[in-house]
Amino acid sequence: IELSFANDDLLFVPSINHHVYLVSVQDGSVVSDFKANNWVWSNGATEGSKLFFGDFSGTVFGLDITTKPATELWAPASVGDEHIRAAPAIIGDVVVVVDRKPVVSFINIKDGTILNRVPLQDAGTVRADLTVKDDFAYISTTNGKLFRAEPKNLKVVEVVLSGVKK
């Protein structure tokens, strides 16, 4: 489990006790204690006052981190029953989440609706956080494959790597 900053003042602390803690970097106090459905093993992704993360039950949460304690932005979004190990990515009005199976889910940042789900065939699993560049989220898999999630058109394409042995 890794720690990440929710903003300049708050540390995002996931845990296997089904809780997520927002901890003040100034004095170490727990500002918010949010209970998820299952283990939270990933980093969160932030956009201004919003924080997004997934848990091991395949549920994605969106929190307003300006309230104390943090409050849900929308009802939790279920993207299946697979573990979410990778931190999501935020691109525009879309949260991109990949579960372990792997299936890429595109979620509306405003209301939590699932816009599209794209399974990645013969890809292995996803454990590494997504990486954002320009308007894309890049996804690496345990089978050595690389994919580019494109939120503008809600699709995923494989980035063919030359010189990589399979």
N, C-alpha and C positions, 0 to 999 in steps of 0.2 A: 504494500500500500504506500502510495506516495502522497506527499502534501503539496498543495499548490495555493497560490494566493487568489482569493475571491475578488479582492480589490487591494488598494494600498494599505488598508487598515485591518483587513480580515484574512485569516488563514483558513482554507478549506481543509478539514480533517475528516476523511472518510474512515469507516471502521467496519469490522466484521460483526459488530454487535447490532447491526441494522440501523445505526445512527450516523448522522453527518453532523459535525460540529463546526460552527464558525467561531473562531477564536481571535480575540483582539491581539494584535501584534504589540500594542502598547503595554498592556498589563497581564496578558495571558488568560484573561477571563473568558469564559464561554458566553458568547453573545447570543448564540442560537444553538439549540439541540433539536434537530429534525429527525424523525423516525421514518426510515424507508421501509420497504417490504422485505428486504433481504440484505445480504452483505453488500456494502458499497466498496468497491475495490479500485475504482478509477478516479482520476482527477476530474474536476469540474471544468466547465467552460463558462466564461462570463462575457456579458455584453452590457456595459453600463451597470445598472442596478439589478440585472437579471443573472441568475446562476442556473446552470443545467447540468444534470448528471444522471447516470443510470445505475441500476442495481442488478444483483444476480438473479432476480426473478423476471428480467426483461422489461422492467418498468423505467420510464424516463420521467424525471421530475423537473419542474421549473419553479424557482423560488425568487421572490423579491427580497433581496438582501439588505434593503434600506430599512425594513421594519424589524423591530426587535420584540419577539423573535421573528425570524424569517417566515414569510407566508407564501403559500402556494399561489402561483400565477394562474394555474388551471388544474383541472383534475389530472392525476398522473396518466401518462400515455403508455399503454401496453404495446410493446413491439414483438410480442411472442413470449416464449418461456425460456429463452436462452440467456445465459450470463452476458451482461454488458461489462466488459473489462477495459475497453478503450474509452478514453475521454472523448466526448462529442466535439463537434466543430460548429461554429456559428458563422453563417454566411448570409448576410442580408437579413431577411425575415425567415430564414430556415435554420433549424437545428439538424445537423446530420449526425446520426447515431449508427454504430455498427455493433451487432451482437456477435457472439462467439461462433455461431453457425457457419458462415457469416451471411447476414442479411443487412443491407444498408436501408435505413429508414430516414425519410425526409419528413420533418415535423414542423408545422407552422408555429413560429415563435410566439405569435400573439394569442393563440387559443389552444394549442396542444393537439390539434388534429393531425392525423397522419396523412400526408399528401401522397406518398408513394413508398413502396417497399420493393427493393431489388435484391434478389438472391445472387450471391457470387458463386458460380459453379466451379468445382474442383480447385478451390482456393486455399483449403486448409482452414485455419481459424484466425481470428483477429484478437490480438492482445495488446498491440502498441497503440498509443494515442494517435488520433488523426492529426494531420498536418495541413494547415491552410496556407495557400499561396494564391494571390489574386482572388478569383471567384470560385475556387475549387477546393475540395478537401481530398487529400491523398491518403490512401489506405494501403498498408502493407500487411501481408498475410504470412502465416507460418510455412506456406509452400513456396515462398520466395516470389510471390506475385505482387504487382502494384496496380492499384485501381485509382481512377479519378472520379469522384462524385461531383456531379454538376447540378447544383440546386436550381439554377435558372430553368432547366428543362427536365428536372427530376429524373435524371438517368445516371448510370454508372458505366464507364468504359474502362477496359483494361489498357494499361500502358505497357506495351511490349518492351521488355528489357533485353537488349542484345548482350550476348556473352554470359548470361546467367544459366548455369546448369540446373536442370530439373531432376 
